[in-house]
């Protein structure tokens, strides 16, 4: 059964939202790995606020981050992902 115009728009919107969420996660994970590899002293835990600030500094011009900053939950998930490697 062919898609209607409305269902195609909804499908496209869902696909774009998934792409944007994945891109934000990749950016936050990259920032978290940069912090852990080059800036972390090993004594104090890395806080989600540090990941948010680093992500904004590294990717401030990307529309995925420029429109809305990385949330603390996304930052924690990125840290957990990087630490589990």
Secondary structure, DSSP 8 states (H G I E B T S, - for coil): ----HHHHHHHHHHHHHHHHHHHHHHHHHHHHHHIIIII--SSS---HHHHHHHHHHHHTTSHHHHSS---HHHHHHHHHHHHT-
